[in-house]
Amino acid sequence: MPNSVTDLFADIDKTAWCNGETHVTMSVTAVSDHAEATVLLPDVNKLNIQLIGPVTLNVTKLIKFIQDENLTLDKEAKEHLQQQKEEDVVVRCSAFYYEGADPGANKASTVLMMFSIEAKGEGDIVSGFFPPGGAHDALVKFREVLSLKRITLRVFRCPDQAKFEHLQTYVALLQPKSPALPPVAPAQASPPEPVVK
């Protein structure tokens, strides 16, 4: 959603929107753990949801979403995620983009999610997400020195290049806006040094 009038055209898809029809964008404020985030629906006539700002998720509902959308996680990560209980972990979502498949197209939905799972208390969340060998063994070794409290996962599914461009637009919306810097005044010439005779 545009933050100001100058951003009014920032997220408009010229190809899809410049067709003489009326298009409506809606944003909804979502609250979790007393923090607010924006849920953006770029076109209310299409199945497209974008989260702008971090929120805390219910782990059981996250697992259900992953299953309902047939998002493929490796076996160990899926089983480990399913074993998590709400009272044991906090799930924070920093990016969520969902665009339903085009009607009549034989393609999957577009999904980009980034979320972290953090153990409450003394739990160790990380090592169960990997099959034995490789990363798992390295993390087990590392766990001898430190407690591994949080893992961040990125779930990505994109059926084609056009949808990837939609994701790029979404990610640009997540970037913090830099304040405009004031113009730099031109350097002024120093007055000449007095000549001492």
GROMACS elastic network, one bead per residue, 0.5 to 0.9 nm:
[ bonds ]
;  ai    aj funct       b0    kb
    1     4     6  0.89737   500
    1     7     6  0.84557   500
    1     8     6  0.81862   500
    1    10     6  0.86123   500
    1    11     6  0.76053   500
    1    25     6  0.76248   500
    1    26     6  0.77970   500
    1    27     6  0.67706   500
    1    38     6  0.85444   500
    1    40     6  0.65391   500
    1    41     6  0.85654   500
    1    42     6  0.75771   500
    1    52     6  0.88310   500
    1   173     6  0.82257   500
    2     5     6  0.71313   500
    2     6     6  0.80191   500
    2     7     6  0.50030   500
    2     8     6  0.53545   500
    2     9     6  0.77640   500
    2    10     6  0.69655   500
    2    11     6  0.77484   500
    2   173     6  0.88584   500
    3     6     6  0.80626   500
    3     7     6  0.62407   500
    3     8     6  0.78758   500
    4     7     6  0.53560   500
    4     8     6  0.66437   500
    5     8     6  0.50586   500
    5     9     6  0.85331   500
    6     9     6  0.76836   500
    6    10     6  0.82826   500
    7    10     6  0.50388   500
    7    11     6  0.81025   500
    8    11     6  0.77353   500
    8    12     6  0.82771   500
    9    12     6  0.54453   500
    9    13     6  0.88350   500
   10    13     6  0.89342   500
   10   169     6  0.85225   500
   10   173     6  0.86054   500
   11    42     6  0.80916   500
   11   169     6  0.65992   500
   11   170     6  0.79818   500
   11   173     6  0.80612   500
   12    15     6  0.88044   500
   12    16     6  0.84850   500
   12    17     6  0.70417   500
   12    42     6  0.83412   500
   13    16     6  0.55411   500
   13    17     6  0.57975   500
   13    18     6  0.80333   500
   13   166     6  0.84595   500
   14    17     6  0.52548   500
   14    18     6  0.54472   500
   14    19     6  0.87738   500
   15    18     6  0.60853   500
   15    19     6  0.80160   500
   16    19     6  0.69277   500
   17    20     6  0.77626   500
   17    21     6  0.74199   500
   17    22     6  0.82582   500
   17    23     6  0.70334   500
   18    21     6  0.76456   500
   19    22     6  0.86171   500
   23    42     6  0.88121   500
   23    43     6  0.62172   500
   23    44     6  0.76730   500
   23    45     6  0.79270   500
   24    41     6  0.87662   500
   24    42     6  0.74259   500
   24    43     6  0.55086   500
   24    44     6  0.59305   500
   24    45     6  0.79177   500
   25    40     6  0.76110   500
   25    41     6  0.58167   500
   25    44     6  0.59731   500
   26    39     6  0.84218   500
   26    40     6  0.60843   500
   26    41     6  0.51805   500
   26    42     6  0.65011   500
   26    43     6  0.72898   500
   26    44     6  0.66878   500
   27    38     6  0.62677   500
   27    39     6  0.55227   500
   27    41     6  0.60024   500
   27    42     6  0.80832   500
   28    37     6  0.84014   500
   28    38     6  0.56846   500
   28    39     6  0.50465   500
   28    40     6  0.64657   500
   28    41     6  0.82069   500
   29    36     6  0.64453   500
   29    37     6  0.57993   500
   29    39     6  0.61578   500
   29    40     6  0.87699   500
   30    35     6  0.82424   500
   30    36     6  0.56220   500
   30    37     6  0.52232   500
   30    38     6  0.59276   500
   30    39     6  0.65494   500
   30    55     6  0.78969   500
   31    34     6  0.60625   500
   31    35     6  0.55627   500
   31    37     6  0.64795   500
   31    38     6  0.87836   500
   31    55     6  0.73630   500
   31    56     6  0.88344   500
   32    35     6  0.54603   500
   32    36     6  0.66375   500
   32    37     6  0.82908   500
   32    54     6  0.89542   500
   32    55     6  0.57383   500
   32    56     6  0.57506   500
   32    57     6  0.80210   500
   33    36     6  0.84233   500
   33    55     6  0.77420   500
   33    56     6  0.68425   500
   35    54     6  0.81125   500
   35    55     6  0.71589   500
   35    56     6  0.89076   500
   36    53     6  0.74531   500
   36    54     6  0.79199   500
   36    55     6  0.74259   500
   37    51     6  0.71312   500
   37    52     6  0.58877   500
   37    54     6  0.61745   500
   37    55     6  0.65799   500
   38    50     6  0.81950   500
   38    51     6  0.58979   500
   38    53     6  0.62823   500
   38    54     6  0.88975   500
   39    49     6  0.68061   500
   39    50     6  0.56685   500
   39    52     6  0.61522   500
   39    53     6  0.84102   500
   40    43     6  0.88818   500
   40    48     6  0.83080   500
   40    49     6  0.58478   500
   40    51     6  0.61404   500
   40    52     6  0.71348   500
   41    44     6  0.58637   500
   41    46     6  0.82248   500
   41    47     6  0.80436   500
   41    48     6  0.59049   500
   41    49     6  0.50837   500
   41    50     6  0.64667   500
   42    45     6  0.89424   500
   42    46     6  0.81594   500
   42    48     6  0.67755   500
   42    49     6  0.73799   500
   42    50     6  0.79343   500
   43    46     6  0.56159   500
   43    47     6  0.79936   500
   43    48     6  0.72365   500
   44    47     6  0.74925   500
   44    48     6  0.80117   500
   45    48     6  0.88516   500
   46    99     6  0.82030   500
   46   100     6  0.78950   500
   47    98     6  0.78339   500
   47    99     6  0.57816   500
   47   100     6  0.52307   500
   47   101     6  0.83232   500
   48    97     6  0.75512   500
   48    98     6  0.55605   500
   48   100     6  0.63084   500
   49    96     6  0.77860   500
   49    97     6  0.58398   500
   49    98     6  0.52082   500
   49    99     6  0.65099   500
   49   100     6  0.89711   500
   50    95     6  0.79272   500
   50    96     6  0.57461   500
   50    98     6  0.64687   500
   50    99     6  0.85491   500
   50   170     6  0.74430   500
   51    54     6  0.77597   500
   51    55     6  0.87026   500
   51    93     6  0.88629   500
   51    94     6  0.78990   500
   51    95     6  0.60541   500
   51    96     6  0.51356   500
   51    97     6  0.64819   500
   51   174     6  0.88640   500
   52    94     6  0.79166   500
   52    95     6  0.70430   500
   52    96     6  0.79536   500
   52   170     6  0.87600   500
   52   173     6  0.74422   500
   52   174     6  0.61977   500
   53    93     6  0.84354   500
   53    94     6  0.61796   500
   53    95     6  0.73070   500
   53   174     6  0.74162   500
   54    92     6  0.67782   500
   54    93     6  0.54760   500
   54    95     6  0.70247   500
   55    91     6  0.85212   500
   55    92     6  0.57008   500
   55    93     6  0.53683   500
   55    94     6  0.66898   500
   55    95     6  0.89921   500
   56    90     6  0.71624   500
   56    91     6  0.56152   500
   56    93     6  0.60357   500
   56    94     6  0.88053   500
   57    60     6  0.87054   500
   57    61     6  0.76028   500
   57    62     6  0.68986   500
   57    90     6  0.76149   500
   57    91     6  0.52885   500
   57    92     6  0.59126   500
   57    93     6  0.66360   500
   57   115     6  0.89138   500
   58    61     6  0.54022   500
   58    62     6  0.62321   500
   58    63     6  0.88000   500
   58    86     6  0.68136   500
   58    90     6  0.80143   500
   58    91     6  0.68030   500
   58    92     6  0.89795   500
   59    63     6  0.62266   500
   59    64     6  0.86725   500
   59    81     6  0.81588   500
   59    82     6  0.84830   500
   59    84     6  0.72166   500
   59    85     6  0.70702   500
   59    86     6  0.60649   500
   59    89     6  0.78828   500
   59    90     6  0.76946   500
   59    91     6  0.62922   500
   59   117     6  0.87219   500
   60    63     6  0.52251   500
   60    64     6  0.63248   500
   60    65     6  0.87704   500
   60    82     6  0.77793   500
   60    84     6  0.81659   500
   60    85     6  0.75432   500
   60    86     6  0.73198   500
   61    65     6  0.61550   500
   61    66     6  0.86528   500
   62    65     6  0.51252   500
   62    66     6  0.62885   500
   62    67     6  0.87006   500
   62    91     6  0.87656   500
   63    66     6  0.51560   500
   63    67     6  0.62589   500
   63    68     6  0.86127   500
   63    78     6  0.84561   500
   63    81     6  0.72283   500
   63    82     6  0.66105   500
   64    67     6  0.51038   500
   64    68     6  0.59631   500
   64    69     6  0.84914   500
   65    68     6  0.50687   500
   65    69     6  0.60425   500
   65    70     6  0.84552   500
   65    71     6  0.85627   500
   66    69     6  0.53643   500
   66    70     6  0.61599   500
   66    71     6  0.52928   500
   66    72     6  0.79317   500
   66    73     6  0.86595   500
   67    70     6  0.50593   500
   67    71     6  0.63883   500
   67    72     6  0.83819   500
   68    71     6  0.78734   500
   69    72     6  0.89073   500
   69   108     6  0.89484   500
   69   109     6  0.80999   500
   71   111     6  0.87952   500
   71   155     6  0.79604   500
   71   156     6  0.87152   500
   71   157     6  0.79561   500
   72    75     6  0.87032   500
   72    78     6  0.83993   500
   72   155     6  0.87393   500
   73    76     6  0.81442   500
   73    77     6  0.62248   500
   73    78     6  0.56560   500
   73   155     6  0.82804   500
   74    77     6  0.55056   500
   74    78     6  0.61702   500
   74    79     6  0.86658   500
   74   129     6  0.86133   500
   74   130     6  0.82725   500
   74   131     6  0.87056   500
   75    78     6  0.52377   500
   75    79     6  0.61178   500
   75    80     6  0.84915   500
   75   129     6  0.87924   500
   75   130     6  0.87283   500
   75   131     6  0.82611   500
   76    79     6  0.52265   500
   76    80     6  0.59590   500
   76    81     6  0.84313   500
   76   128     6  0.68385   500
   76   129     6  0.55278   500
   76   130     6  0.57961   500
   76   131     6  0.59426   500
   77    80     6  0.51292   500
   77    81     6  0.59786   500
   77    82     6  0.85363   500
   77   128     6  0.70307   500
   77   130     6  0.62853   500
   77   131     6  0.83202   500
   78    81     6  0.51612   500
   78    82     6  0.61772   500
   78    83     6  0.87684   500
   78   129     6  0.78296   500
   79    82     6  0.51054   500
   79    83     6  0.63779   500
   79   128     6  0.87185   500
   79   129     6  0.82528   500
   80    83     6  0.52219   500
   80    84     6  0.68233   500
   80   125     6  0.88889   500
   80   128     6  0.58987   500
   80   129     6  0.59980   500
   81    84     6  0.54793   500
   81    85     6  0.89264   500
   81   128     6  0.88526   500
   81   129     6  0.78167   500
   82    85     6  0.81524   500
   84    87     6  0.85494   500
   84    88     6  0.67810   500
   84    89     6  0.68102   500
   85    88     6  0.53459   500
   85    89     6  0.65100   500
   86    89     6  0.56862   500
   86    90     6  0.71236   500
   86    91     6  0.87696   500
   87    90     6  0.80745   500
   87   120     6  0.77981   500
   88   118     6  0.85625   500
   88   119     6  0.60591   500
   88   120     6  0.53687   500
   88   121     6  0.77653   500
   88   123     6  0.77420   500
   89   117     6  0.64527   500
   89   118     6  0.54115   500
   89   120     6  0.53105   500
   89   121     6  0.88606   500
   89   123     6  0.86525   500
   89   125     6  0.84008   500
   90   116     6  0.80323   500
   90   117     6  0.57584   500
   90   118     6  0.51960   500
   90   119     6  0.65760   500
   90   120     6  0.69876   500
   91   115     6  0.67136   500
   91   116     6  0.56302   500
   91   118     6  0.64421   500
   92   114     6  0.86147   500
   92   115     6  0.54351   500
   92   116     6  0.52648   500
   92   117     6  0.66156   500
   92   118     6  0.82131   500
   93    96     6  0.71290   500
   93   113     6  0.74555   500
   93   114     6  0.59472   500
   93   116     6  0.64797   500
   93   117     6  0.89217   500
   94   113     6  0.77106   500
   94   114     6  0.57230   500
   94   115     6  0.58749   500
   94   116     6  0.81384   500
   95   112     6  0.71244   500
   95   113     6  0.51863   500
   95   115     6  0.70653   500
   95   154     6  0.89470   500
   95   171     6  0.83920   500
   95   174     6  0.81143   500
   96   111     6  0.75165   500
   96   112     6  0.57249   500
   96   114     6  0.66658   500
   96   115     6  0.85292   500
   97   110     6  0.76016   500
   97   111     6  0.55525   500
   97   112     6  0.50297   500
   97   113     6  0.63637   500
   97   167     6  0.75960   500
   97   170     6  0.75884   500
   98   109     6  0.71815   500
   98   110     6  0.57114   500
   98   112     6  0.67444   500
   98   113     6  0.84475   500
   99   102     6  0.86449   500
   99   109     6  0.57058   500
   99   110     6  0.50079   500
   99   111     6  0.66389   500
   99   163     6  0.86117   500
  100   103     6  0.85642   500
  100   108     6  0.76390   500
  100   110     6  0.64850   500
  100   111     6  0.86505   500
  101   104     6  0.84304   500
  101   105     6  0.69201   500
  101   106     6  0.79735   500
  101   107     6  0.60350   500
  101   108     6  0.54605   500
  101   110     6  0.70743   500
  101   159     6  0.88834   500
  102   105     6  0.53840   500
  102   106     6  0.81409   500
  102   107     6  0.74418   500
  102   108     6  0.85324   500
  102   109     6  0.79400   500
  103   106     6  0.84091   500
  104   107     6  0.87658   500
  105   108     6  0.85330   500
  107   159     6  0.62741   500
  107   160     6  0.88403   500
  108   157     6  0.80680   500
  108   158     6  0.77535   500
  108   159     6  0.62042   500
  109   157     6  0.75128   500
  109   158     6  0.73335   500
  109   159     6  0.72813   500
  110   156     6  0.78573   500
  110   157     6  0.54815   500
  110   159     6  0.65653   500
  110   160     6  0.89603   500
  110   163     6  0.69611   500
  110   164     6  0.85134   500
  110   167     6  0.85657   500
  111   155     6  0.72089   500
  111   156     6  0.55969   500
  111   157     6  0.50743   500
  111   158     6  0.66026   500
  111   167     6  0.87465   500
  112   154     6  0.72467   500
  112   155     6  0.56635   500
  112   157     6  0.65209   500
  112   158     6  0.81580   500
  112   167     6  0.76613   500
  113   153     6  0.79290   500
  113   154     6  0.56026   500
  113   155     6  0.50829   500
  113   156     6  0.65935   500
  114   152     6  0.69984   500
  114   153     6  0.56710   500
  114   155     6  0.64171   500
  114   156     6  0.86886   500
  115   151     6  0.83887   500
  115   152     6  0.55787   500
  115   153     6  0.55410   500
  115   154     6  0.66811   500
  115   155     6  0.85793   500
  116   150     6  0.65030   500
  116   151     6  0.54107   500
  116   153     6  0.61483   500
  116   154     6  0.88391   500
  117   125     6  0.74533   500
  117   126     6  0.87498   500
  117   149     6  0.82612   500
  117   150     6  0.54803   500
  117   151     6  0.54223   500
  117   152     6  0.63874   500
  117   153     6  0.81972   500
  118   123     6  0.87663   500
  118   124     6  0.86146   500
  118   125     6  0.66461   500
  118   126     6  0.87951   500
  118   148     6  0.89850   500
  118   149     6  0.55045   500
  118   151     6  0.65898   500
  118   152     6  0.86660   500
  119   122     6  0.72585   500
  119   123     6  0.52553   500
  119   124     6  0.62864   500
  119   125     6  0.56109   500
  119   126     6  0.89199   500
  119   148     6  0.85592   500
  119   149     6  0.53303   500
  119   150     6  0.63940   500
  120   123     6  0.62453   500
  120   124     6  0.88644   500
  120   149     6  0.79682   500
  121   149     6  0.89792   500
  122   147     6  0.81135   500
  122   149     6  0.81768   500
  123   147     6  0.82334   500
  123   148     6  0.82135   500
  123   149     6  0.69269   500
  124   127     6  0.73589   500
  124   128     6  0.86878   500
  124   143     6  0.86660   500
  124   147     6  0.64731   500
  124   148     6  0.53988   500
  124   149     6  0.55087   500
  124   150     6  0.80395   500
  125   128     6  0.68761   500
  125   129     6  0.80129   500
  125   148     6  0.63950   500
  125   149     6  0.56145   500
  125   150     6  0.61445   500
  125   151     6  0.69598   500
  126   129     6  0.59553   500
  126   130     6  0.81670   500
  126   136     6  0.87012   500
  126   139     6  0.77428   500
  126   148     6  0.59441   500
  126   149     6  0.68490   500
  126   150     6  0.64700   500
  126   151     6  0.57272   500
  127   130     6  0.62581   500
  127   131     6  0.87689   500
  127   135     6  0.85125   500
  127   136     6  0.57857   500
  127   137     6  0.83463   500
  127   139     6  0.61225   500
  127   140     6  0.64738   500
  127   143     6  0.85117   500
  127   148     6  0.79831   500
  128   131     6  0.76186   500
  128   136     6  0.77066   500
  129   136     6  0.78216   500
  129   151     6  0.87478   500
  130   133     6  0.82541   500
  130   134     6  0.85056   500
  130   135     6  0.67421   500
  130   136     6  0.52334   500
  130   137     6  0.89087   500
  131   134     6  0.80705   500
  131   135     6  0.80733   500
  131   136     6  0.62053   500
  131   137     6  0.88622   500
  132   135     6  0.78636   500
  132   136     6  0.53781   500
  132   137     6  0.63420   500
  133   136     6  0.55616   500
  133   137     6  0.51785   500
  133   138     6  0.79868   500
  134   137     6  0.55932   500
  134   138     6  0.64179   500
  134   139     6  0.88033   500
  135   138     6  0.50972   500
  135   139     6  0.60908   500
  135   140     6  0.85763   500
  136   139     6  0.51875   500
  136   140     6  0.61567   500
  136   141     6  0.86663   500
  137   140     6  0.50505   500
  137   141     6  0.62367   500
  137   142     6  0.85847   500
  138   141     6  0.51683   500
  138   142     6  0.61779   500
  138   143     6  0.86006   500
  139   143     6  0.59298   500
  139   144     6  0.87843   500
  139   148     6  0.83372   500
  140   143     6  0.50039   500
  140   144     6  0.68604   500
  141   144     6  0.55564   500
  141   145     6  0.77138   500
  142   145     6  0.55928   500
  142   146     6  0.63767   500
  142   147     6  0.84142   500
  142   148     6  0.84266   500
  143   147     6  0.56660   500
  143   148     6  0.63961   500
  144   147     6  0.78538   500
  148   151     6  0.81200   500
  158   161     6  0.78447   500
  158   163     6  0.63600   500
  158   164     6  0.63230   500
  158   167     6  0.86796   500
  159   162     6  0.85611   500
  159   163     6  0.68331   500
  159   164     6  0.80857   500
  160   163     6  0.55604   500
  160   164     6  0.64795   500
  161   165     6  0.64687   500
  161   166     6  0.88976   500
  162   165     6  0.52562   500
  162   166     6  0.67261   500
  163   167     6  0.64237   500
  163   168     6  0.87604   500
  164   168     6  0.63010   500
  164   169     6  0.87639   500
  165   169     6  0.63563   500
  165   170     6  0.86916   500
  166   169     6  0.51671   500
  166   170     6  0.63421   500
  166   171     6  0.87933   500
  167   171     6  0.61495   500
  167   172     6  0.85698   500
  168   171     6  0.51388   500
  168   172     6  0.62091   500
  168   173     6  0.87932   500
  169   172     6  0.51446   500
  169   173     6  0.65566   500
  170   173     6  0.51712   500
  170   174     6  0.67917   500
  171   174     6  0.51459   500
  171   175     6  0.68232   500
  172   175     6  0.53736   500
  172   176     6  0.87170   500
  173   176     6  0.78813   500
  173   177     6  0.88910   500
  174   177     6  0.88936   500
  175   178     6  0.89714   500
  177   180     6  0.89419   500
  178   181     6  0.85594   500
  180   183     6  0.89717   500
  181   184     6  0.84909   500
  182   185     6  0.89555   500
  184   187     6  0.86623   500
  185   188     6  0.85523   500
  189   192     6  0.86549   500
  190   193     6  0.84301   500
  191   194     6  0.88093   500
  192   195     6  0.86878   500
